């Protein structure tokens, strides 16, 4: 179960994933954004295990 203190950041990440689409003009941006989301999720998972 997700604690209430993570609801905001999780909602933000869900919106970021929902908007995540490749862009023909800037293909690297997709991968950079994806990596940023993965890093945030891993950080949150690490904090949740404490």
Secondary structure by P-SEA (a helix, b strand, c coil): cccccaaaaaaaaaaaaaacccccccaaaaaaaaaaaaaaaaaaaaaaac
